Amino acid sequence: MFEALMKFGGYRVDYLNRDRAGSSLALGLYVLGGLPANQSYSRAAKRNLFTGLCLIREQHEEYNLVAVYLDVNSPNEAHRPAYQQMKRDMKAGMFHRLCVPVVRDLISNTEQYSDFWNFYRELEWMDILSTESGLLSPVHFHCLVEYPIASAA
């Protein structure tokens, strides 16, 4: 995992608890972090990964966690490999609950918002959970417009 954190464009997908895949309780975790020039690894990705995993464990959800997706990239990059694999897995029905430590990682700009909105509408149902409140809290996608979206510069 650490190697993925050390390279811009690095990514990793890990599958866990495969027997839970497809169940109504199955959960995926998506983590994104950048890699500033003065850092040897993505501290943001590491922090978000540990925050997500700790809260998942505290909420007794670790046995429902079926996949962890990690991208070290720009939030404005639409073709992040782990993000794209996450969408394929969700479309295949592997899980319908997604934990994202930082919701803006899904909708950082207008293009990303549109991409995720179109994806969201294709699914039968999906729950988005965030750790931003210090708990695993549901986020209603129609309310995501309240989150500040960076301009697509």
N, C-alpha and C positions, 0 to 999 in steps of 0.2 A: 504494500500500500504506500509506503513512504516514497518509493521511486516515482510514483505517479504525482506526488505532491511537489517533487523537485523540478519538474519540467513544464514550462508553459505549453499547453496543448496536451498535457498528460491526462490520462483518464483511467478509470478502472470500474469494472462491474463485477460484483461478487453476489453469488446466489446462496441463500441460506434456507433452512427449513422448507425444503422443496415439497414436503408432504402437505404444507399449508397453502401452497400456490393454488389459486382459483377459488379459495374459500372466501366467504364474506368478511372474514377478519384479516385476510392477508394484507400486508403492508409493505410498501416500498419506501426507501429513503433516498432523496436526491440532494446532493451537496455540490456546491460550486464555490470556487475561490479563484481569485486572480494571483498573479505572481509578479509583484513589483520588482524592479531591477535590483533593488538593494537587499532583497531577501533570498535566501538559499532554498526556501521551500514556501509553499503557500500556507501562511499562517491562518488566513481566513478559512480556507478549506478544512484545515486540521481542526480549528476551533468549532466550525459548524458541524463537522463529522462527529466530534466528541460530544458536543451539545445534543445533537440529535440522538446519538446512541445512548447517552445517559438518561435522557428524558424517556426514551422508548423503554429502557429497562425500569426506570422508576414507575412507569405506568403499567408495568407487567405486560408489555407488548413484544418483548424480545422473541418469543416463540412464534409470533405472527409475522415477524420481519422476514420477507422472502428474497429481497434484493436490496443492495446498496449500490448507488450510482454516484460516481465522483468525477467531476470535471475540473481541471485547472485551466481556466480559460477566461475570456472576457464575457461578461453577461450579455453583451451585444452580439456575440457570435451565434448565429442560428444553427450551425451544424456541429455543435458540440457532440462528440461521439457517445458519451454516457447518456446525455439527454435524449438523443435519438433512439438509443437502445431502450431507455425507459419507456418512451412512447410506444415503441413496438411491443414491448412486454405488456403494457397496460392494454393496448388494443387486442392482444391475444388473450386477455382475461386473467393474466397471472395474479394481478391484484387490482383492487379498486379504491384503496386508501393510499394516499401519497403524503409522506411527511417531507416538508421542505423547511429547513431551519430559517431561511430568509425567503419570504414569498417573492420579493423582487427578483430573485434568481430565475423565476419563471417568466416574469413580465417586465424586464428591465427597460424596454423601449417599445415603441408603437409596433414595430415589426414582430417582436417576441410576443407581445400581448395578443396580437392578431393570430399568430401561429398557435399559441396555446389555447386561445378562445375557440378557434376552429377545431382543434383536436378535442377539446373538452366537450364540444357539442356533438361530436361523432360517437362518444361513448354513451352507453346506456345509463350509467351513473358513475360518479366518482366523488370521493371525499378527499379534500385537501386539508392537511393538518400542518400547523406551524408551531415552532418552538419559541417564537418571538416573545410570547408572554411569560415564558418560564415554565409553561406546561404544554402538553400536546393539545392544542386548541384548534377547533374546526375553523376553516376560512371558507366563506361563501364566495364562489367565483364571481358572481354578479356584483359583489362588494369590492372586488379587487381594484376597481377603478379608483377607489379612495387612496390606494397606494401610489406614492409619487413615481412616475415613470420618467426616467431620464430621457432627454431629447435624443433623437437619433442623429447625432452629429458625425 
